[in-house]
């Protein structure tokens, strides 16, 4: 077994690998760029080596620097994690030439299956059904247009070396191809150093199901069942689960057998994933193979009890698998939510900045469920524009799917992040949907369920009750403190008023408050019922309020507002006032403020780099015309005119760095 391993990656996957190495008694070396000098992975590693500027193509993608770091520190093997060099056959060969073990599959397997174009050729030759498309490189936009029209719209434009949802566009017509092809090529070049593109038929309303495979160097290959990865946004997986709610035992066995056969055909000898596109009728066919560890591997580990990182290390060291297919079984259900630094209220655009608050839920056993959180950040760390915007991978396990959903929903409640935009509210919204609970999923799920984007959800009756109870308790605590302070100064009595009006939006509720031991009773006389609130340690200034309402636990985020409180529970955000009845009467007479008119402005939705400014002052533009292209987090975002008009002025030019809300153009 190895005594020292170099980890050629960053963030949460570097931390994840370090944890397994520690358990196995293996020392670790982490390489890092300028942007990661103060990262958690650097802090945790036994040794570190600086490898260059923040840009990946000057640091993490430079094989020579990685291998030099391994030689310098005496590392016997390199684990590439995922992304960066993990699917580069040439890097695996360079490691071998340097006498360093590559912890991943052999170069032949990477060549055969890691490249999306070559893998489709290989699968077709092996008589495995593949998605219809053009298997071969594409020269230019005209070539891409001809191919797309031959296949028939819609088509998917994909980077051959792509992964992580980057380098992918769906084209529904000729214009989409003309705009999407160069954008995908640019993304592919920047993210992977490989701008080869292929085009295939886009299957509408499909499900994305993948099989985890694991092989050793002695000819043994097994599969560790499936993961459902259908909840996607912009082809980026958002929520994954294992097993899939679609599959029955027969379909699961058939998909597993095909994945193992494909792995055997290339003498696969590590962890890998065979991806399938599946119909709602359980039909399926090969999509691609990822010759590396997947981001979503934790859900497989949770239902099988197999540490995939450990198995990759043992296989690379020449050890045979110690279990056969019949030794593996599915235990319970696991769900993973990817926590991203992005703003779901602004079309999910990347959000960079400092994590001024980062308080994840407690990991471990929570009774009915278990929580796991794979992360590479701490409170105070910065999410930069140079890498993937992932903050954490939050997982929940339970004996069944219903329990796993409930566990994940509560874990998301307990996740407190401040300082930048994040998607926990959106994830909560998906988890709370009846459709998600039903298991009727597809890769179109988000587009279908949130066609106008995400703007939060209206509060349910229970959420209104929670907000009423929480605001009442907070107000009562603050009022009691103020009264006590006044009494100590001889200015007031310690009597605390019990009759109040709680105002939530246009709803007004009369409440009577009374203390019953450790519980607060909130009577709702106009509704003929009452609520019983147990407060679990809230203090003024705390951002999280944990409690139990009528015996059911909850966590909400709370903050003072100009008046009253801002209370957020899952995807519902409410401004709540607690007023005297007289003040409530006066409040109803206040006029509503009119927001400023920004309809003439085109503003940057995120911090980034202006790739191109495609209009000039005085130019007449039509609705849908491209205004400019902004690049951030390795993604190019096309901003279009939302109406016809004339450009009055331009606020930026190609090459400029812009902040969120900077004015890029103004209409006359």
KOLVEX-605904 format. One line per field, with one value per residue (C-alpha): x negated, y, z negated; residue number from 1; residue in three letters. Coordinates in steps of 0.2 Angstrom, whole numbers, plus 5000, padded with zeros to 4 digits. Example, Ala and Ser with C-alpha at 12.3 -4.5 7.8 and 13.67 -1.06 7.14 Angstrom:
! KOLVEX-605904
px	[4938	4932]
py	[4978	4995]
pz	[4961	4964]
domi	[1	2]
nupa	[ALA	SER]
END
This chain:
! KOLVEX-605904
px	[5000	4995	4987	4990	5002	5003	5020	5021	5037	5045	5060	5072	5065	5048	5055	5065	5049	5039	5052	5051	5032	5031	5042	5030	5015	5008	5000	5007	4999	5011	5006	5014	5015	5014	5033	5033	5018	5029	5041	5047	5038	5022	5025	5029	5015	4999	4989	4993	4985	4989	4992	4996	5009	5028	5032	5033	5024	5009	5010	5021	5021	5002	4997	4979	4981	4992	4979	4965	4974	4976	4957	4952	4963	4960	4978	4980	4997	5008	5027	5034	5051	5064	5062	5045	5033	5044	5049	5033	5025	5009	5008	5009	4996	4985	4987	4982	4966	4961	4964	4979	4995	5011	5026	5038	5041	5028	5024	5032	5049	5048	5045	5059	5072	5067	5068	5086	5084	5073	5084	5099	5089	5083	5101	5108	5095	5100	5118	5123	5138	5132	5141	5143	5131	5115	5100	5085	5078	5086	5077	5086	5103	5109	5104	5113	5129	5129	5127	5140	5153	5149	5152	5167	5170	5169	5150	5137	5121	5108	5089	5080	5070	5084	5090	5099	5113	5100	5098	5116	5130	5147	5152	5170	5167	5154	5151	5147	5134	5126	5125	5122	5108	5095	5100	5098	5082	5075	5081	5073	5057	5056	5062	5054	5041	5050	5062	5068	5087	5100	5119	5132	5151	5159	5171	5186	5193	5179	5172	5153	5148	5130	5122	5107	5094	5079	5065	5048	5032	5036	5051	5065	5079	5094	5108	5114	5131	5138	5140	5155	5148	5163	5165	5153	5152	5142	5137	5129	5134	5143	5151	5146	5152	5149	5157	5168	5187	5190	5181	5188	5176	5176	5172	5159	5151	5151	5143	5130	5125	5123	5112	5101	5100	5094	5081	5075	5073	5060	5052	5058	5048	5055	5071	5081	5098	5108	5122	5139	5153	5169	5187	5202	5206	5189	5181	5163	5147	5129	5125	5107	5094	5085	5069	5067	5075	5091	5097	5112	5103	5108	5125	5119	5107	5122	5133	5119	5107	5092	5079	5076	5060	5053	5057	5049	5033	5032	5035	5021	5010	5014	5026	5040	5058	5063	5082	5091	5108	5118	5110	5117	5135	5145	5147	5160	5161	5149	5151	5138	5141	5127	5125	5120	5114	5127	5142	5158	5168	5158	5159	5146	5131	5115	5112	5095	5089	5085	5094	5097	5108	5106	5115	5119	5130	5123	5117	5121	5136	5152	5163	5174	5161	5142	5133	5117	5109	5094	5087	5071	5075	5076	5084	5074	5068	5070	5079	5069	5073	5060	5067	5084	5096	5099	5100	5105	5113	5126	5133	5146	5149	5164	5172	5184	5186	5199	5187	5173	5183	5188	5171	5164	5178	5173	5154	5157	5167	5152	5139	5135	5125	5123	5112	5116	5131	5134	5147	5153	5170	5172	5167	5180	5193	5190	5189	5206	5215	5228	5221	5203	5211	5220	5203	5210	5194	5185	5171	5184	5191	5184	5189	5206	5209	5201	5204	5203	5187	5187	5195	5197	5214	5229	5230	5241	5253	5241	5227	5239	5242	5223	5220	5233	5227	5209	5212	5223	5209	5195	5206	5210	5192	5186	5201	5197	5179	5183	5196	5183	5170	5182	5187	5169	5168	5184	5193	5206	5214	5209	5227	5227	5242	5251	5263	5255	5258	5247	5246	5239	5241	5259	5264	5268	5270	5275	5265	5265	5249	5246	5232	5235	5219	5206	5219	5227	5246	5252	5270	5279	5296	5303	5298	5304	5287	5270	5252	5240	5222	5206	5191	5174	5162	5165	5156	5158	5145	5146	5149	5157	5173	5175	5191	5205	5223	5237	5224	5216	5198	5192	5178	5181	5169	5173	5166	5173	5181	5184	5200	5203	5193	5188	5192	5187	5193	5187	5192	5204	5198	5210	5209	5218	5224	5230	5240	5252	5270	5270	5253	5260	5275	5263	5251	5265	5267	5249	5246	5236	5219	5217	5200	5189	5191	5175	5184	5172	5156	5147	5137	5124	5132	5116	5098	5088	5078	5086	5082	5091	5102	5113	5122	5117	5125	5139	5141	5159	5161	5175	5182	5171	5155	5139	5133	5117	5109	5102	5091	5090	5086	5080	5098	5102	5119	5128	5138	5152	5164	5180	5189	5187	5178	5163	5147	5144	5127	5115	5107	5094	5083	5075	5062	5069	5072	5089	5098	5116	5129	5116	5125	5120	5131	5146	5161	5167]
py	[5000	5018	5028	5045	5051	5068	5075	5084	5093	5106	5110	5097	5083	5086	5086	5070	5061	5067	5060	5042	5043	5048	5033	5022	5029	5037	5054	5067	5081	5094	5106	5123	5139	5157	5157	5142	5146	5148	5134	5120	5106	5115	5116	5098	5091	5084	5093	5106	5112	5129	5127	5144	5157	5155	5151	5132	5131	5139	5128	5112	5108	5108	5090	5094	5104	5091	5077	5088	5091	5072	5069	5084	5077	5058	5054	5037	5040	5054	5054	5067	5068	5073	5087	5094	5080	5065	5060	5064	5048	5057	5062	5044	5039	5054	5047	5030	5037	5046	5030	5037	5027	5036	5032	5029	5018	5013	5025	5013	5013	5032	5033	5021	5028	5044	5054	5056	5055	5039	5031	5032	5024	5010	5007	5007	4994	4984	4984	4994	5006	5024	5041	5045	5059	5064	5053	5064	5081	5096	5109	5125	5134	5129	5111	5111	5118	5105	5091	5098	5099	5082	5074	5085	5098	5098	5093	5094	5102	5095	5096	5080	5082	5090	5086	5095	5102	5113	5114	5109	5118	5112	5120	5120	5129	5136	5152	5142	5132	5148	5156	5140	5131	5145	5147	5129	5128	5143	5135	5119	5127	5137	5123	5108	5114	5104	5112	5097	5096	5083	5084	5072	5071	5078	5066	5076	5072	5059	5053	5053	5037	5031	5015	5015	5002	4997	4985	4979	4974	4956	4955	4958	4971	4974	4988	4996	5000	5016	5034	5045	5062	5069	5085	5096	5114	5119	5101	5103	5090	5098	5084	5066	5050	5032	5021	5027	5028	5023	5006	4989	4974	4968	4985	4988	4971	4974	4991	4985	4970	4981	4993	4979	4972	4989	4990	4973	4976	4990	4980	4994	4995	5008	5017	5024	5028	5022	5035	5030	5041	5032	5034	5035	5017	5011	5010	5015	5016	5021	5040	5041	5034	5045	5037	5045	5047	5056	5072	5062	5046	5049	5043	5026	5025	5028	5014	5001	5005	5005	5019	5022	5032	5018	5006	5016	5017	4999	4994	5006	4998	4981	4974	4963	4967	4959	4957	4950	4956	4945	4952	4970	4975	4991	4997	5012	5028	5043	5060	5073	5091	5102	5118	5131	5149	5155	5166	5157	5173	5180	5165	5155	5165	5163	5172	5175	5183	5179	5166	5178	5165	5146	5135	5118	5105	5093	5077	5060	5051	5062	5047	5045	5050	5053	5068	5069	5085	5085	5102	5111	5128	5136	5152	5167	5158	5166	5158	5164	5166	5154	5138	5128	5137	5122	5126	5108	5092	5089	5071	5063	5044	5035	5018	5023	5037	5047	5047	5053	5067	5073	5071	5082	5095	5097	5097	5111	5121	5120	5126	5144	5154	5172	5184	5178	5170	5152	5139	5131	5139	5132	5115	5116	5121	5105	5094	5101	5097	5084	5079	5076	5065	5055	5051	5056	5065	5070	5081	5094	5095	5112	5120	5112	5116	5134	5140	5158	5156	5154	5168	5158	5150	5156	5151	5136	5137	5129	5141	5155	5147	5145	5163	5169	5159	5164	5182	5182	5174	5185	5201	5195	5191	5208	5217	5208	5213	5231	5232	5224	5236	5251	5244	5243	5262	5266	5270	5256	5241	5223	5219	5212	5215	5199	5205	5209	5209	5199	5206	5195	5204	5208	5196	5202	5189	5194	5184	5182	5176	5166	5157	5139	5133	5132	5133	5149	5147	5158	5159	5164	5169	5174	5156	5147	5138	5140	5136	5129	5134	5127	5138	5129	5141	5157	5173	5190	5192	5173	5171	5154	5150	5132	5126	5114	5120	5108	5095	5096	5103	5116	5129	5146	5160	5176	5194	5211	5221	5240	5236	5219	5203	5194	5176	5162	5144	5134	5143	5155	5172	5183	5200	5199	5213	5212	5227	5233	5233	5252	5252	5239	5249	5264	5253	5247	5266	5268	5270	5256	5262	5262	5253	5263	5260	5250	5243	5254	5247	5231	5226	5213	5199	5194	5198	5193	5197	5205	5193	5204	5219	5217	5233	5251	5268	5273	5255	5249	5232	5219	5208	5193	5201	5198	5213	5206	5190	5189	5175	5169	5153	5146	5148	5161	5169	5178	5193	5197	5212	5210	5222	5232	5249	5260	5259	5276	5272	5258	5255	5242	5235	5218	5214	5224	5216	5220	5218	5212	5226	5236	5245	5237	5247	5259	5260	5277]
pz	[5000	5003	4989	4998	5011	5020	5023	5040	5036	5025	5014	5007	5017	5011	4993	4996	5002	4987	4975	4983	4984	4965	4961	4971	4963	4979	4979	4991	5002	5009	5024	5024	5034	5028	5026	5014	5003	4988	4992	4981	4991	4989	4971	4969	4980	4973	4986	4999	5015	5024	5043	5050	5054	5051	5069	5071	5087	5078	5062	5060	5079	5080	5079	5078	5062	5054	5058	5052	5036	5033	5036	5025	5010	5014	5017	5024	5032	5038	5036	5048	5040	5054	5067	5072	5077	5071	5088	5097	5104	5108	5090	5084	5096	5090	5072	5077	5086	5071	5060	5051	5050	5057	5046	5060	5075	5087	5102	5114	5105	5104	5122	5127	5115	5108	5124	5128	5147	5146	5133	5144	5159	5147	5140	5158	5163	5148	5153	5138	5142	5142	5144	5163	5168	5177	5170	5176	5175	5181	5191	5189	5188	5205	5203	5186	5194	5208	5196	5184	5198	5204	5187	5184	5170	5155	5154	5140	5144	5132	5129	5132	5116	5106	5089	5074	5085	5094	5113	5117	5126	5132	5149	5154	5171	5183	5173	5157	5167	5174	5157	5146	5156	5154	5136	5132	5141	5131	5115	5119	5123	5107	5096	5103	5115	5129	5141	5150	5152	5156	5159	5155	5154	5139	5131	5124	5107	5103	5087	5083	5074	5072	5066	5054	5059	5050	5058	5052	5061	5060	5072	5059	5062	5052	5052	5037	5043	5050	5047	5053	5059	5068	5058	5069	5073	5089	5090	5073	5060	5045	5035	5036	5027	5026	5030	5044	5041	5059	5060	5055	5052	5069	5077	5064	5067	5086	5085	5073	5084	5099	5089	5083	5100	5107	5093	5096	5114	5110	5096	5084	5068	5056	5052	5066	5072	5086	5090	5098	5105	5100	5105	5093	5100	5093	5110	5110	5120	5118	5117	5111	5099	5086	5082	5065	5048	5050	5040	5034	5028	5009	5012	5019	5004	4992	4999	5002	4987	5000	4999	5017	5014	5004	5017	5030	5020	5016	5035	5040	5027	5036	5023	5030	5025	5009	5014	5029	5037	5026	5010	5014	5010	5008	4990	4989	4999	5001	5008	5013	5015	5023	5013	5026	5025	5037	5036	5040	5039	5054	5066	5056	5061	5052	5036	5030	5013	4995	4984	4970	4962	4965	4953	4961	4952	4940	4948	4942	4935	4933	4927	4942	4955	4956	4963	4973	4979	4991	4992	4995	4987	4970	4963	4970	4985	5003	5018	5032	5051	5056	5052	5051	5039	5028	5009	5003	5007	4993	4992	4982	4979	4972	4973	4987	5000	4990	4975	4986	4993	4975	4969	4983	4981	4963	4966	4979	4966	4954	4968	4964	4977	4979	4989	5007	5016	5014	5020	5003	5005	5022	5017	5003	5015	5026	5011	5005	5022	5023	5040	5033	5019	5032	5041	5058	5064	5080	5085	5090	5072	5067	5084	5083	5064	5064	5082	5077	5066	5047	5036	5020	5016	5007	4989	4985	4971	4959	4964	4960	4943	4940	4945	4934	4919	4922	4924	4908	4898	4904	4901	4884	4880	4886	4877	4861	4862	4865	4851	4839	4844	4842	4825	4819	4824	4815	4831	4833	4826	4831	4837	4855	4866	4872	4885	4902	4921	4932	4950	4964	4981	4982	4969	4951	4937	4919	4906	4887	4880	4864	4856	4851	4843	4857	4870	4878	4882	4897	4897	4913	4907	4924	4930	4915	4912	4904	4908	4895	4898	4890	4892	4893	4887	4898	4892	4899	4913	4918	4937	4934	4924	4920	4912	4912	4917	4910	4908	4926	4927	4938	4941	4949	4954	4945	4947	4941	4954	4955	4947	4939	4945	4960	4958	4971	4970	4984	5000	4992	4987	4976	4969	4952	4941	4923	4919	4906	4913	4914	4924	4935	4940	4944	4954	4965	4971	4976	4995	5004	5011	5030	5035	5047	5065	5072	5088	5099	5092	5096	5081	5077	5068	5060	5058	5073	5089	5104	5119	5132	5133	5148	5150	5152	5147	5158	5165	5167	5159	5159	5145	5143	5151	5142	5132	5125	5118	5100	5094	5076	5068	5084	5092	5106	5103	5118	5113	5125	5128	5119	5131	5147	5145	5148	5138	5129	5122	5118	5101	5104	5118	5122	5110	5095	5078	5072	5055	5052	5057	5067	5081	5098	5109	5108	5120	5126]
domi	[1	2	3	4	5	6	7	8	9	10	11	12	13	14	15	16	17	18	19	20	21	22	23	24	25	26	27	28	29	30	31	32	33	34	35	36	37	38	39	40	41	42	43	44	45	46	47	48	49	50	51	52	53	54	55	56	57	58	59	60	61	62	63	64	65	66	67	68	69	70	71	72	73	74	75	76	77	78	79	80	81	82	83	84	85	86	87	88	89	90	91	92	93	94	95	96	97	98	99	100	101	102	103	104	105	106	107	108	109	110	111	112	113	114	115	116	117	118	119	120	121	122	123	124	125	126	127	128	129	130	131	132	133	134	135	136	137	138	139	140	141	142	143	144	145	146	147	148	149	150	151	152	153	154	155	156	157	158	159	160	161	162	163	164	165	166	167	168	169	170	171	172	173	174	175	176	177	178	179	180	181	182	183	184	185	186	187	188	189	190	191	192	193	194	195	196	197	198	199	200	201	202	203	204	205	206	207	208	209	210	211	212	213	214	215	216	217	218	219	220	221	222	223	224	225	226	227	228	229	230	231	232	233	234	235	236	237	238	239	240	241	242	243	244	245	246	247	248	249	250	251	252	253	254	255	256	257	258	259	260	261	262	263	264	265	266	267	268	269	270	271	272	273	274	275	276	277	278	279	280	281	282	283	284	285	286	287	288	289	290	291	292	293	294	295	296	297	298	299	300	301	302	303	304	305	306	307	308	309	310	311	312	313	314	315	316	317	318	319	320	321	322	323	324	325	326	327	328	329	330	331	332	333	334	335	336	337	338	339	340	341	342	343	344	345	346	347	348	349	350	351	352	353	354	355	356	357	358	359	360	361	362	363	364	365	366	367	368	369	370	371	372	373	374	375	376	377	378	379	380	381	382	383	384	385	386	387	388	389	390	391	392	393	394	395	396	397	398	399	400	401	402	403	404	405	406	407	408	409	410	411	412	413	414	415	416	417	418	419	420	421	422	423	424	425	426	427	428	429	430	431	432	433	434	435	436	437	438	439	440	441	442	443	444	445	446	447	448	449	450	451	452	453	454	455	456	457	458	459	460	461	462	463	464	465	466	467	468	469	470	471	472	473	474	475	476	477	478	479	480	481	482	483	484	485	486	487	488	489	490	491	492	493	494	495	496	497	498	499	500	501	502	503	504	505	506	507	508	509	510	511	512	513	514	515	516	517	518	519	520	521	522	523	524	525	526	527	528	529	530	531	532	533	534	535	536	537	538	539	540	541	542	543	544	545	546	547	548	549	550	551	552	553	554	555	556	557	558	559	560	561	562	563	564	565	566	567	568	569	570	571	572	573	574	575	576	577	578	579	580	581	582	583	584	585	586	587	588	589	590	591	592	593	594	595	596	597	598	599	600	601	602	603	604	605	606	607	608	609	610	611	612	613	614	615	616	617	618	619	620	621	622	623	624	625	626	627	628	629	630	631	632	633	634	635	636	637	638	639	640	641	642	643	644	645	646	647	648	649	650	651	652	653	654	655	656	657	658	659	660	661	662	663	664	665	666	667	668]
nupa	[UNK	UNK	UNK	UNK	UNK	UNK	UNK	UNK	UNK	UNK	UNK	UNK	UNK	UNK	UNK	UNK	UNK	UNK	UNK	UNK	UNK	UNK	UNK	UNK	UNK	UNK	UNK	UNK	UNK	UNK	UNK	UNK	UNK	UNK	UNK	UNK	UNK	UNK	UNK	UNK	UNK	UNK	UNK	UNK	UNK	UNK	UNK	UNK	UNK	UNK	UNK	UNK	UNK	UNK	UNK	UNK	UNK	UNK	UNK	UNK	UNK	UNK	UNK	UNK	UNK	UNK	UNK	UNK	UNK	UNK	UNK	UNK	UNK	UNK	UNK	UNK	UNK	UNK	UNK	UNK	UNK	UNK	UNK	UNK	UNK	UNK	UNK	UNK	UNK	UNK	UNK	UNK	UNK	UNK	UNK	UNK	UNK	UNK	UNK	UNK	UNK	UNK	UNK	UNK	UNK	UNK	UNK	UNK	UNK	UNK	UNK	UNK	UNK	UNK	UNK	UNK	UNK	UNK	UNK	UNK	UNK	UNK	UNK	UNK	UNK	UNK	UNK	UNK	UNK	UNK	UNK	UNK	UNK	UNK	UNK	UNK	UNK	UNK	UNK	UNK	UNK	UNK	UNK	UNK	UNK	UNK	UNK	UNK	UNK	UNK	UNK	UNK	UNK	UNK	UNK	UNK	UNK	UNK	UNK	UNK	UNK	UNK	UNK	UNK	UNK	UNK	UNK	UNK	UNK	UNK	UNK	UNK	UNK	UNK	UNK	UNK	UNK	UNK	UNK	UNK	UNK	UNK	UNK	UNK	UNK	UNK	UNK	UNK	UNK	UNK	UNK	UNK	UNK	UNK	UNK	UNK	UNK	UNK	UNK	UNK	UNK	UNK	UNK	UNK	UNK	UNK	UNK	UNK	UNK	UNK	UNK	UNK	UNK	UNK	UNK	UNK	UNK	UNK	UNK	UNK	UNK	UNK	UNK	UNK	UNK	UNK	UNK	UNK	UNK	UNK	UNK	UNK	UNK	UNK	UNK	UNK	UNK	UNK	UNK	UNK	UNK	UNK	UNK	UNK	UNK	UNK	UNK	UNK	UNK	UNK	UNK	UNK	UNK	UNK	UNK	UNK	UNK	UNK	UNK	UNK	UNK	UNK	UNK	UNK	UNK	UNK	UNK	UNK	UNK	UNK	UNK	UNK	UNK	UNK	UNK	UNK	UNK	UNK	UNK	UNK	UNK	UNK	UNK	UNK	UNK	UNK	UNK	UNK	UNK	UNK	UNK	UNK	UNK	UNK	UNK	UNK	UNK	UNK	UNK	UNK	UNK	UNK	UNK	UNK	UNK	UNK	UNK	UNK	UNK	UNK	UNK	UNK	UNK	UNK	UNK	UNK	UNK	UNK	UNK	UNK	UNK	UNK	UNK	UNK	UNK	UNK	UNK	UNK	UNK	UNK	UNK	UNK	UNK	UNK	UNK	UNK	UNK	UNK	UNK	UNK	UNK	UNK	UNK	UNK	UNK	UNK	UNK	UNK	UNK	UNK	UNK	UNK	UNK	UNK	UNK	UNK	UNK	UNK	UNK	UNK	UNK	UNK	UNK	UNK	UNK	UNK	UNK	UNK	UNK	UNK	UNK	UNK	UNK	UNK	UNK	UNK	UNK	UNK	UNK	UNK	UNK	UNK	UNK	UNK	UNK	UNK	UNK	UNK	UNK	UNK	UNK	UNK	UNK	UNK	UNK	UNK	UNK	UNK	UNK	UNK	UNK	UNK	UNK	UNK	UNK	UNK	UNK	UNK	UNK	UNK	UNK	UNK	UNK	UNK	UNK	UNK	UNK	UNK	UNK	UNK	UNK	UNK	UNK	UNK	UNK	UNK	UNK	UNK	UNK	UNK	UNK	UNK	UNK	UNK	UNK	UNK	UNK	UNK	UNK	UNK	UNK	UNK	UNK	UNK	UNK	UNK	UNK	UNK	UNK	UNK	UNK	UNK	UNK	UNK	UNK	UNK	UNK	UNK	UNK	UNK	UNK	UNK	UNK	UNK	UNK	UNK	UNK	UNK	UNK	UNK	UNK	UNK	UNK	UNK	UNK	UNK	UNK	UNK	UNK	UNK	UNK	UNK	UNK	UNK	UNK	UNK	UNK	UNK	UNK	UNK	UNK	UNK	UNK	UNK	UNK	UNK	UNK	UNK	UNK	UNK	UNK	UNK	UNK	UNK	UNK	UNK	UNK	UNK	UNK	UNK	UNK	UNK	UNK	UNK	UNK	UNK	UNK	UNK	UNK	UNK	UNK	UNK	UNK	UNK	UNK	UNK	UNK	UNK	UNK	UNK	UNK	UNK	UNK	UNK	UNK	UNK	UNK	UNK	UNK	UNK	UNK	UNK	UNK	UNK	UNK	UNK	UNK	UNK	UNK	UNK	UNK	UNK	UNK	UNK	UNK	UNK	UNK	UNK	UNK	UNK	UNK	UNK	UNK	UNK	UNK	UNK	UNK	UNK	UNK	UNK	UNK	UNK	UNK	UNK	UNK	UNK	UNK	UNK	UNK	UNK	UNK	UNK	UNK	UNK	UNK	UNK	UNK	UNK	UNK	UNK	UNK	UNK	UNK	UNK	UNK	UNK	UNK	UNK	UNK	UNK	UNK	UNK	UNK	UNK	UNK	UNK	UNK	UNK	UNK	UNK	UNK	UNK	UNK	UNK	UNK	UNK	UNK	UNK	UNK	UNK	UNK	UNK	UNK	UNK	UNK	UNK	UNK	UNK	UNK	UNK	UNK	UNK	UNK	UNK	UNK	UNK	UNK	UNK	UNK	UNK	UNK	UNK	UNK	UNK	UNK	UNK	UNK	UNK	UNK	UNK	UNK	UNK	UNK	UNK	UNK	UNK	UNK	UNK	UNK	UNK	UNK	UNK	UNK	UNK	UNK	UNK	UNK	UNK]
END
